[in-house]
């Protein structure tokens, strides 16, 4: 995959991540609607319904919510699998025809251990979102004994580990009684590595609930 193809693949990766953000926001809307309805039933249900009917209505509301959140999780899991494929395709081959990469590797070879932190940062910045190139550059740093690597390790990640971790957090946040914000926060940090901006706290009611729990107040 050459430079132009990688750039196009990068656009698809960012679009995928933004799609996950949108799906997460939609799920938060579903959760907010559920919270409001459950609160209304709990506080005012007895004014309208019998105890037996109210209990059935509460359970029905919970079941419908659980089904919608399971669907949301399935959607996000599918999007994450697509993201895994997009990243793997982008980084499956090192583009040795890229003159910028050749120049960077030659520079590291010449300067070696005398490489400055600022110079390493400039080198790394030219290959953001290109994991195969970044790994080659990191190897060059190591082979030449360069200690100033411009924090290149912070730019490199294992796609399988990231995707599996996000899928687990999504399942906990959408299907189980976990935190959507925890999933979104991890997604936001990962998105930044790929040049995308994602809301880290989409569930503001969840934030308020956490504060109340921390203060020992009822939720």
ROLOBA-344784 format. One record per residue: residue number from 0; x, y, z of N, C-alpha, C in turn. Coordinates in steps of 0.001 Angstrom, whole numbers, padded with zeros to 6 digits. Each point is the difference from the previous one (the first is absolute). Example, Ala and Ser with C-alpha at 12.3 -4.5 7.8 and 13.67 -1.06 7.14 Angstrom:
2
(0,(013190,-005690,007800),(-000890,001190,000000),(000900,001200,000000)) (1,(-000350,001050,-000720),(000820,001190,000060),(-000770,001090,000730)) 
***
This chain:
219
(0,(000851,-001194,000000),(-000851,001194,000000),(000885,001241,000000)) (1,(-000124,000845,-001026),(000849,001180,-000106),(-000549,001160,000841)) (2,(000662,001144,-000100),(-000362,001154,000833),(-001441,000438,-000249)) (3,(-000377,000088,-001273),(-001361,000452,-000326),(-001050,-000990,000485)) (4,(000284,-001274,-000171),(-000933,-001032,000450),(-000125,-000001,001516)) (5,(001116,000205,000689),(-000041,000073,001459),(-000829,001204,000460)) (6,(000122,001112,-000716),(-000763,001202,000354),(-001497,-000258,-000149)) (7,(-000381,-000680,-001071),(-001410,-000333,-000204),(-000490,-000968,001060)) (8,(000838,-000970,000345),(-000368,-000956,001049),(-000147,000717,001335)) (9,(000841,001005,000236),(-000073,000757,001245),(-001333,000729,000115)) (10,(-000478,000542,-001121),(-001302,000668,000014),(-001104,-000972,000390)) (11,(000086,-001219,-000492),(-000999,-001018,000327),(000075,-000384,001472)) (12,(001204,-000042,000538),(000180,-000314,001422),(-000648,001080,000863)) (13,(000252,001253,-000349),(-000587,001110,000761),(-001528,-000021,-000112)) (14,(-000517,-000276,-001189),(-001445,-000083,-000190),(-000598,-001106,000856)) (15,(000691,-001112,000074),(-000467,-001108,000823),(-000056,000408,001472)) (16,(001055,000630,000471),(000053,000426,001405),(-001117,001000,000306)) (17,(-000222,000938,-000913),(-001082,000967,000201),(-001358,-000695,-000017)) (18,(-000118,-001074,-000790),(-001242,-000770,-000006),(-000241,-000678,001334)) (19,(001066,-000493,000615),(-000129,-000608,001327),(-000418,001060,001018)) (20,(000554,001195,-000141),(-000386,001093,000900),(-001491,000311,-000148)) (21,(-000489,000055,-001230),(-001416,000284,-000240),(-000885,-001104,000560)) (22,(000409,-001245,-000183),(-000767,-001127,000529),(-000040,000036,001521)) (23,(001098,000408,000602),(000049,000122,001456),(-000943,001098,000481)) (24,(-000001,001132,-000685),(-000897,001106,000364),(-001461,-000428,-000115)) (25,(-000331,-000779,-001042),(-001370,-000481,-000170),(-000397,-000926,001149)) (26,(000943,-000820,000435),(-000271,-000905,001123),(-000217,000784,001299)) (27,(000737,001094,000161),(-000199,000842,001185),(-001401,000593,-000007)) (28,(-000481,000403,-001172),(-001367,000521,-000114),(-001008,-001063,000416)) (29,(000215,-001225,-000432),(-000874,-001106,000400),(000030,-000175,001515)) (30,(001192,000085,000579),(000132,-000175,001445),(-000671,001135,000759)) (31,(000132,001223,-000500),(-000653,001144,000645),(-001523,-000159,-000024)) (32,(-000530,-000467,-001120),(-001444,-000227,-000114),(-000452,-001065,000995)) (33,(000797,-001040,000114),(-000304,-001077,000955),(000019,000528,001436)) (34,(001008,000764,000335),(000098,000551,001346),(-001238,000833,000337)) (35,(-000390,000840,-000933),(-001131,000887,000225),(-001294,-000801,000193)) (36,(-000191,-001012,-000853),(-001222,-000790,000102),(-000011,-000804,001287)) (37,(001127,-000584,000363),(000058,-000802,001224),(-000211,000879,001224)) (38,(000577,001197,-000027),(-000192,000921,001117),(-001464,000403,000123)) (39,(-000623,000243,-001143),(-001406,000391,000014),(-000879,-001121,000541)) (40,(000288,-001228,-000412),(-000770,-001150,000498),(000207,-000183,001495)) (41,(001228,000153,000432),(000326,-000206,001411),(-000640,001054,000888)) (42,(000006,001250,-000469),(-000484,001107,000842),(-001509,000227,-000125)) (43,(-000546,-000289,-001188),(-001408,000359,-000219),(-000864,-001163,-000479)) (44,(000604,-001165,-000161),(-000744,-001129,-000547),(-001197,-000415,000814)) (45,(000139,000054,001297),(-001095,-000434,000872),(-001217,000913,-000106)) (46,(000213,001202,-000529),(-001129,000920,-000171),(-000908,-000439,-001146)) (47,(000574,-000819,-000900),(-000740,-000410,-001195),(-000266,-001494,-000062)) (48,(000958,-000800,000447),(-000079,-001448,-000177),(-000135,-000728,001339)) (49,(-000476,-001235,-000097),(-000003,-000878,001171),(001430,-000484,000234)) (50,(000241,-000549,001187),(001351,-000470,000327),(000459,-001079,-000979)) (51,(-000871,-000962,-000301),(000376,-001092,-000908),(000305,000528,-001403)) (52,(-000870,000878,-000499),(000209,000534,-001343),(001265,000850,-000045)) (53,(000241,000747,001055),(001184,000853,000057),(001268,-000848,-000045)) (54,(000001,-001086,000742),(001169,-000877,000004),(000253,-000579,-001383)) (55,(-001077,-000385,-000680),(000146,-000535,-001352),(000503,001077,-000959)) (56,(-000515,001215,000181),(000409,001100,-000878),(001472,000353,000203)) (57,(000435,-000023,001252),(001414,000266,000302),(000881,-001066,-000645)) (58,(-000403,-001265,000143),(000784,-001078,-000570),(000021,000073,-001530)) (59,(-001137,000340,-000577),(-000078,000160,-001455),(000943,001100,-000474)) (60,(000020,001101,000730),(000874,001124,-000338),(001460,-000415,000067)) (61,(000349,-000756,001038),(001383,-000468,000147),(000372,-000966,-001126)) (62,(-000915,-000876,-000354),(000275,-000979,-001059),(000203,000688,-001354)) (63,(-000865,000976,-000277),(000117,000729,-001266),(001319,000772,-000060)) (64,(000361,000593,001116),(001266,000734,000055),(001177,-000942,-000209)) (65,(-000028,-001150,000667),(001089,-000969,-000136),(000143,-000463,-001447)) (66,(-001116,-000218,-000671),(000035,-000447,-001399),(000617,001076,-000893)) (67,(-000376,001252,000226),(000544,001093,-000804),(001501,000169,000235)) (68,(000434,-000165,001241),(001416,000163,000302),(000821,-001170,-000541)) (69,(-000592,-001179,-000032),(000680,-001139,-000605),(000197,000240,-001494)) (70,(-001023,000534,-000643),(000104,000334,-001418),(001072,001052,-000228)) (71,(000044,001000,000879),(001020,001046,-000114),(001392,-000592,000150)) (72,(000161,-000896,000951),(001298,-000637,000203),(000400,-000830,-001215)) (73,(-000952,-000733,-000563),(000301,-000804,-001189),(000462,000889,-001148)) (74,(-000638,001151,-000140),(000367,000940,-001061),(001417,000518,000208)) (75,(000309,000391,001227),(001321,000540,000294),(001067,-001081,-000140)) (76,(-000312,-001221,000425),(000956,-001105,-000149),(000320,-000232,-001481)) (77,(-001025,000071,-000844),(000213,-000169,-001444),(000858,001137,-000556)) (78,(-000253,001210,000462),(000795,001147,-000451),(001456,-000139,000449)) (79,(000208,-000504,001204),(001360,-000203,000502),(000731,-001069,-000804)) (80,(-000708,-001036,-000406),(000623,-001023,-000834),(000388,000578,-001364)) (81,(-000858,000850,-000536),(000328,000675,-001249),(001226,000889,000186)) (82,(000069,000667,001145),(001140,000861,000299),(001287,-000815,000085)) (83,(-000086,-001171,000626),(001171,-000876,000083),(000528,-000320,-001408)) (84,(-000926,-000353,-000891),(000388,-000346,-001371),(000618,001185,-000727)) (85,(-000602,001175,000169),(000528,001201,-000658),(001417,000304,000460)) (86,(000248,-000115,001291),(001332,000283,000539),(001006,-001042,-000482)) (87,(-000389,-001263,000054),(000904,-001061,-000435),(000339,000130,-001486)) (88,(-000997,000353,-000803),(000255,000195,-001434),(000957,001165,-000231)) (89,(-000206,001060,000743),(000860,001181,-000160),(001455,-000315,000341)) (90,(000203,-000814,001033),(001347,-000211,000531),(000589,-001362,-000320)) (91,(-000629,-000715,-000924),(000468,-001358,-000296),(001324,-000011,-000751)) (92,(000276,001063,-000756),(001209,000036,-000830),(000754,001309,000247)) (93,(001309,-000117,000158),(000853,001175,000136),(000276,000563,-001383)) (94,(-000335,001268,-000203),(000162,000643,-001317),(001443,000462,-000165)) (95,(000832,-000879,-000520),(001418,000318,-000198),(000219,000968,-001159)) (96,(-001053,000211,-000805),(000134,000946,-001113),(-000169,001444,000445)) (97,(-000393,000197,001260),(-000208,001346,000520),(001356,000664,000258)) (98,(000366,001019,-000767),(001318,000629,000194),(000155,000636,001377)) (99,(-001096,000454,000583),(000077,000618,001329),(000476,-001012,001039)) (100,(-000466,-001236,-000127),(000428,-001038,000934),(001481,-000305,-000190)) (101,(000417,-000108,-001257),(001410,-000253,-000262),(000895,001108,000550)) (102,(-000442,001233,-000159),(000771,001142,000517),(000080,-000038,001521)) (103,(-001116,-000344,000637),(-000028,-000061,001465),(000940,-001082,000513)) (104,(-000047,-001165,-000609),(000863,-001104,000429),(001463,000332,-000234)) (105,(000313,000660,-001110),(001384,000406,-000279),(000486,001024,001018)) (106,(-000883,000932,000362),(000364,001019,000984),(000319,-000634,001339)) (107,(-000814,-000936,000406),(000232,-000696,001270),(001315,-000773,-000060)) (108,(000263,-000608,-001156),(001245,-000752,-000177),(001218,000899,000140)) (109,(-000089,001204,-000538),(001130,000924,000021),(000205,000603,001393)) (110,(-001094,000463,000614),(000123,000703,001282),(000181,-000979,001156)) (111,(-000736,-001109,-000053),(000142,-001027,001025),(-000368,000468,001393)) (112,(000859,-000331,000964),(-000300,000295,001405),(000005,001490,000307)) (113,(000497,000818,-000914),(000033,001452,000217),(-001332,000661,-000351)) (114,(-000951,-000775,-000445),(-001302,000554,-000387),(-000662,000708,001179)) (115,(-000509,001203,-000231),(-000653,000757,001063),(-001485,-000376,000097)) (116,(-000583,000326,001138),(-001420,-000278,000218),(-000855,000748,-001018)) (117,(000357,001261,-000255),(-000766,000817,-000935),(000075,-000569,-001419)) (118,(001176,-000455,-000397),(000149,-000572,-001336),(-000812,-001286,-000130)) (119,(000013,-000811,001045),(-000776,-001241,-000015),(-001489,000299,-000094)) (120,(-000445,001009,000723),(-001414,000382,-000073),(-000388,000419,-001416)) (121,(000889,000760,-000661),(-000272,000439,-001366),(-000057,-001193,-000951)) (122,(000881,-000952,000195),(-000014,-001202,-000832),(-001309,-000760,000205)) (123,(-000361,-000206,001262),(-001212,-000765,000309),(-001245,000674,-000557)) (124,(-000033,001320,000078),(-001181,000751,-000445),(-000295,-000206,-001476)) (125,(001007,-000358,-000770),(-000206,-000218,-001418),(-000660,-001327,-000328)) (126,(-000188,-000851,001031),(-000554,-001334,-000243),(-001120,-000354,000982)) (127,(-000696,001031,000464),(-001131,-000246,000883),(-001030,-000880,-000706)) (128,(-000600,-000927,000738),(-001034,-000913,-000500),(000542,-001058,-000961)) (129,(001322,-000082,-000163),(000595,-001023,-000867),(000824,-000919,000906)) (130,(-000661,-001000,000561),(000656,-000837,001007),(001169,-000787,-000562)) (131,(-000103,-000461,-001242),(001100,-000770,-000576),(001255,000868,-000132)) (132,(-000178,001260,-000406),(001140,000915,-000111),(000547,000351,001376)) (133,(-000879,000252,000946),(000443,000348,001354),(000778,-001143,000640)) (134,(-000439,-001217,-000249),(000726,-001151,000554),(001391,-000108,-000627)) (135,(000097,000265,-001293),(001305,-000034,-000672),(000920,001087,000559)) (136,(-000563,001169,000247),(000788,001108,000557),(000448,-000337,001425)) (137,(-000901,-000587,000782),(000379,-000388,001367),(001149,-001014,-000021)) (138,(-000070,-000947,-000914),(001075,-000979,-000121),(001312,000677,-000376)) (139,(-000097,001009,-000864),(001207,000742,-000392),(000592,000736,001198)) (140,(-000869,000604,000815),(000478,000667,001218),(000756,-000998,000870)) (141,(-000590,-001154,000193),(000588,-001001,000883),(001329,-000512,-000543)) (142,(000040,-000228,-001302),(001227,-000545,-000598),(001162,000988,000054)) (143,(-000316,001292,000023),(001041,001026,000040),(000241,000526,001414)) (144,(-000668,-000578,000976),(000218,000386,001391),(-000537,001368,000357)) (145,(-001012,000458,-000741),(-000583,001317,000286),(-000888,-000082,001241)) (146,(000266,000830,000971),(-000813,000023,001225),(-001117,001030,-000081)) (147,(000191,001018,-000824),(-001047,001002,-000221),(-000848,-000438,-001193)) (148,(-001133,-000603,000287),(-000841,-000556,-001080),(-001281,000789,-000204)) (149,(-000107,001181,000618),(-001181,000835,-000194),(-001286,-000649,000480)) (150,(000123,-000886,001013),(-001152,-000719,000549),(-000752,-000781,-001089)) (151,(000751,-000649,-000848),(-000623,-000742,-001102),(-000880,-001141,000498)) (152,(000335,-000546,001163),(-000813,-001100,000544),(-001435,000426,000258)) (153,(-000197,001286,000268),(-001359,000502,000254),(-000849,000028,-001270)) (154,(000641,-000101,-001165),(-000711,000070,-001277),(-000291,-001374,-000581)) (155,(000578,-001032,000612),(-000113,-001355,-000533),(-000863,-000841,000924)) (156,(-000876,-000787,-000573),(-000878,-000849,000804),(-000262,-001313,-000725)) (157,(-000509,-000965,000756),(-000398,-001290,-000564),(-001490,000064,-000303)) (158,(-000350,-000056,-001274),(-001400,000177,-000405),(-000915,-001046,000621)) (159,(000453,-001248,000041),(-000839,-001058,000565),(-000299,000261,001476)) (160,(001015,000410,000750),(-000202,000276,001423),(-000958,001171,000198)) (161,(000165,001036,-000796),(-000866,001179,000113),(-001448,-000354,-000306)) (162,(-000221,-000688,-001105),(-001366,-000332,-000415),(-000660,-000937,000992)) (163,(000721,-001011,000455),(-000582,-000932,000974),(-000330,000713,001303)) (164,(000872,000910,000405),(-000267,000766,001219),(-001231,000868,-000131)) (165,(-000154,000659,-001148),(-001165,000850,-000227),(-001283,-000823,-000082)) (166,(000061,-001172,-000611),(-001182,-000861,-000074),(-000442,-000436,001394)) (167,(000968,-000311,000855),(-000329,-000390,001376),(-000644,001151,000757)) (168,(000574,001194,-000137),(-000549,001171,000679),(-001387,000350,-000532)) (169,(-000197,-000169,-001311),(-001316,000275,-000583),(-001035,-000959,000560)) (170,(000331,-001263,000070),(-000927,-000994,000545),(-000347,000326,001458)) (171,(001016,000368,000770),(-000244,000360,001399),(-000894,001229,000110)) (172,(000227,000973,-000893),(-000727,001259,000095),(-001400,-000037,-000575)) (173,(-000220,-000826,-001014),(-001298,-000032,-000669),(-000886,-001165,000446)) (174,(000592,-001155,000210),(-000788,-001187,000327),(-000045,-000248,001509)) (175,(001128,000170,000634),(000057,-000182,001455),(-000166,001362,000671)) (176,(000105,000016,001296),(-000232,001243,000744),(001306,000770,000175)) (177,(000710,000193,-001131),(001259,000718,000050),(-000168,001450,-000406)) (178,(001095,000615,-000375),(-000012,001431,-000324),(000217,000231,-001493)) (179,(-000963,000659,-000628),(000177,000406,-001394),(001143,001007,-000096)) (180,(000124,000837,001011),(001065,001006,-000012),(001383,-000634,000055)) (181,(000127,-001121,000696),(001294,-000669,000073),(000395,-000493,-001386)) (182,(-000969,-000589,-000710),(000268,-000423,-001375),(000345,001200,-000871)) (183,(-000798,001051,000084),(000211,001182,-000835),(001339,000664,000306)) (184,(000396,-000011,001265),(001276,000589,000376),(001177,-000730,-000638)) (185,(-000060,-001333,000022),(001062,-000792,-000630),(-000018,000184,-001514)) (186,(-001200,000056,-000572),(-000116,000234,-001437),(000579,001358,-000362)) (187,(-000250,001006,000827),(000492,001346,-000258),(001527,000041,-000020)) (188,(000629,-000691,000953),(001466,-000023,000058),(000573,-000707,-001225)) (189,(-000643,-001099,-000383),(000464,-000714,-001190),(-000220,000838,-001257)) (190,(-001158,000656,-000078),(-000327,000814,-001179),(001050,001085,-000222)) (191,(000507,000558,001094),(001003,001055,-000124),(001243,-000503,-000727)) (192,(000356,-001272,000187),(001147,-000577,-000691),(-000241,-000072,-001504)) (193,(-001279,-000065,-000376),(-000351,-000108,-001420),(-000474,001334,-000579)) (194,(000207,001071,000728),(-000333,001325,-000512),(-001469,000346,000050)) (195,(-000764,-000695,000841),(-001436,000262,000127),(-000305,000517,001397)) (196,(-001047,000823,000099),(-000447,000519,001294),(-001323,-000647,000358)) (197,(-000055,-000589,001193),(-001195,-000697,000459),(-000363,000488,001396)) (198,(-001275,000236,000231),(-000485,000432,001307),(000293,-001083,001038)) (199,(000729,000387,001059),(000403,-000972,001021),(-001065,-000229,001065)) (200,(-000937,000940,000141),(-001050,-000121,001029),(-001373,000279,-000631)) (201,(-000491,-000895,-000831),(-001289,000239,-000658),(-001200,-000170,000927)) (202,(000175,-000758,001066),(-001107,-000295,000918),(000100,000893,001237)) (203,(-000540,001220,-000108),(000121,000947,001111),(-000792,-000439,001223)) (204,(-001117,-000683,-000222),(-000734,-000508,001155),(000831,-001053,000724)) (205,(000748,-000770,-000765),(000893,-000976,000614),(001069,000673,000843)) (206,(000501,001148,-000474),(000976,000762,000778),(-000626,000467,001309)) (207,(-001214,000559,-000077),(-000687,000471,001205),(-000266,-001139,000974)) (208,(-000387,-001147,-000551),(-000258,-001165,000861),(001269,-000438,000720)) (209,(001130,000055,-000698),(001270,-000389,000622),(000367,000942,001135)) (210,(-000236,001302,-000201),(000264,000973,001055),(-000879,-000266,001222)) (211,(-001248,-000331,-000258),(-000927,-000255,001103),(000404,-001262,000768)) (212,(000401,-001033,-000749),(000448,-001216,000677),(001226,000281,000837)) (213,(000916,000793,-000557),(001222,000342,000722),(-000266,000792,001269)) (214,(-001094,000760,-000030),(-000371,000809,001179),(-000909,-000766,000945)) (215,(-000295,-001244,-000341),(-000873,-000797,000856),(-001464,000352,-000110)) (216,(-000376,000643,-001122),(-001383,000401,-000204),(-000722,-001027,-000878)) (217,(-001314,-000101,000135),(-000747,-000950,-000831),(-000014,000412,-001467)) (218,(-000068,-000985,-000870),(-000040,000249,-001445),(-001367,-000392,-000525)) 
***
